[in-house]
Amino acid sequence: MRVVVAPDKFAGTLRAAEAAAAIREGWLRRSPADELVSAPMSDGGPGFIDVLHAVRGGELLAVTVAGPHHDPTPATVLLEGRTAFIESAQACGLHLVPQAGRDPEGAATVGVGELVAAAVAAGAKRIVVGLGGSGTNDAGAGFLWALGARADADLRSGARGLSGVTRVDLGATRQRMSGVELVAATDVDNGLLGMFGATKVYGPQKGLPQERVADVDASLGSFAAATLGPGVQQRRLADAAGAGAAGGLGFALLLLGASLQPGVELVAKAVGLLPAARGADLVVTGEGAFDVSSRAGKVVAGVAAVAAEAVRPCIVLAGEVLMGAREMRTIGVESAYAMVDLVGRERALADPADSLAVLAERAARTWSH
C-alpha cells in the first residue's frame, strides 16, 4: 500500500517535517511493507520556508530584522534564481511575543518590509511572501514604512500609531518596488475591515481586548482611506479576500500590486502533492487542532481537496479533534484521530513526536491493507 503523508506543523510542538517523520515511523511499526511518501506542508505561516527549502533547495540568505516590537530578530530569505520566498511570521509572528507581553496594538510589520528589501537587494524580481501566524494588526503599515512609505502618523508603532492618520505617501515605496512581482501566499480570505475583518476576527486571538476592537478597526479604516483615497474601486481593495491576512499585511501587499494565492495551493504544487496522491492509495494529513478554523485556506482542507481531486481517501491525525463527522466530510476528510484521546493530553504535550507515532500506528490498523 502507498500512503502520502502531508501534515502541517503541530503548532508549538512539531514542525511539519517532524510531524511527517513521526507519522511515518508509527505507521511502519504496524505495516512495515507499506510505502510512505513524505510531503510536509504549510499554508504560508510558520514553517513556510522550511518546507519549500526542503523540496526546492535554493540559497538561504540570513538577515537580522526588526521583530514585532523592534527587537533584533534572525530571519531567512530563500533565494531560487530571481525568485525569493519570505515567511512573514519570522519577522512578525505571534510566537515571537511572550504570552504575558502581547500588545497587538503596538506590534508592527517593519521586519517583513526589511526582508523584502533584502530580497530586492539580492536581485529578486519575484517575491513570494507567506502570510500567517502573525502577532501584528497594523494593516502592513510598518512593512510599507520599511520600504519607504511616509505619513502624518507613526507607521512603525503598530495600530496605535495609525489613529488620526490622514495622509500616506507611497511614492518612494512604489518606485523602490518597480519591476518586482509580488505574490502574497495567504492562509485566510478575510477582508481588512468590519465584522469579518482582520481586527474583529483575529485581534482577540493575538491578545487584543474586546473593548478595543472597534477603535483599532477604525484606525485601520483611517489608514486604508489615507492610502487609497475616495472611490468605490479603492474601497474594494480593502474588502478583497485576503486583505485581512496577517493582521492586514495582505492589504499592504495589494497596495503594491501583489497577486494573492492560497498558500496551501502554492506549497502543494511545489511538493508535487497531486501527482503523489494520484499514485497512492491513501492521503494522511494533520495539525495540532482539527477544528472549524481548519476549513478555509488551511493545510488540512487544502490537502483534502487535493486528495478528492485525485479520488483518494484522506484522513487526519491531530493533537485534538473538535469537528464532527458530518463537518469533516464536507471538506473531504473520511476520518480523524486525536492524540489526546489515545494517549492523554499530558503525554501528548510532553512527547508529541512519540504520541503522534502511536496515533499513526493506531490509524494504520484500520487503513492499511
Residue, then its C-alpha position, 0 to 999 in steps of 0.5 A: m500500500r502507498v500512503v502520502v503523508a502531508p501534515d502541517k506543523f503541530a503548532g508549538t510542538l512539531r514542525a511539519a517535517e517532524a510531524a511527517a517523520a513521526i507519522r511515518e515511523g508509527w505507521l511502519r511499526r504496524s505495516p512495515a511493507d507499506e510505502l510512505v511518501s513524505a510531503p510536509m506542508s504549510d499554508g504560508g505561516p510558520g514553517f513556510i520556508d522550511v518546507l519549500h527549502a526542503v523540496r526546492g533547495g535554493e540559497l538561504l540568505a540570513v538577515t537580522v530584522a526588526g521583530p514585532h516590537h523592534d527587537p533584533t530578530p534572525a530571519t531567512v530569505l530563500l533565494e531560487g534564481r530571481t525568485a525569493f520566498i519570505e515567511s512573514a511570521q519570522a519577522c512578525g509572528l505571534h510566537l515571537v511575543p511572550q504570552a504575558g507581553r502581547d500588545p497587538e496594538g503596538a506590534a508592527t510589520v517593519g521586519v517583513g518590509e526589511l526582508v523584502a528589501a533584502a530580497v530586492a537587494a539580492g536581485a529578486k524580481r519575484i517575491v513570494v511572501g507567506l502570510g500567517g501566524s502573525g502577532t501584528n494588526d497594523a494593516g502592513a503599515g510598518f512593512l510599507w514604512a520599511l520600504g519607504a512609505r511616509a505619513d502624518a502618523d507613526l507607521r512603525s508603532g503598530a495600530r496605535g500609531l495609525s489613529g488620526v492618520t490622514r495622509v500616506d505617501l507611497g511614492a518612494t515605496r512604489q518606485r523602490m518596488s518597480g519591476v518586482e512581482l509580488v505574490a502574497a501566499t495567504d492562509v485566510d480570505n478575510g477582508l481588512l475591515g468590519m465584522f469579518g475583518a482582520t481586527k474583529v476576527y483575529g485581534p482577540q486571538k493575538g491578545l487584543p481586548q474586546e473593548r478595543v476592537a472597534d477603535v483599532d478597526a477604525s484606525l485601520g479604516s483611517f489608514a486604508a482611506a489615507t492610502l487609497g483615497p475616495g472611490v468605490q474601486q479603492r474601497r474594494l481593495a480593502d474588502a478583497a479576500g485576503a486583505g485581512a491576512a496577517g493582521g492586514l499585511g495582505f492589504a499592504l501587499l495589494l497596495l503594491g500590486a501583489s497577486l494573492q494565492p492560497g498558500v496551501e495551493l502554492v506549497a502543494k504544487a511545489v511538493g508535487l502533492l497531486p501527482a503523489a496522491r494520484g499514485a497512492d492509495l491513501v492521503v494522511t494529513g494533520e495539525g495540532a487542532f482539527d477544528v472549524s478554523s481548519r476549513a478555509g485556506k488551511v493545510v488540512a482542507g487544502v490537502a483534502a481537496v487535493a486528495a478528492e481531486a485525485v479520488r483518494p481517501c484522506i484522513v487526519l491525525a491531530g493533537e485534538v479533534l473538535m469537528g464532527a463527522r458530518e463537518m469533516r466530510t464536507i471538506g473531504v476528510e473520511s476520518a480523524y484521530a486525536m492524540v489526546d484521546l489515545v494517549g492523554r493530553e499530558r503525554a501528548l504535550a510532553d512527547p508529541a513526536d512519540s504520541l503522534a507515532v502511536l496515533a499513526e500506528r493506531a490509524a494504520r490498523t484500520w487503513s492499511h491493507 
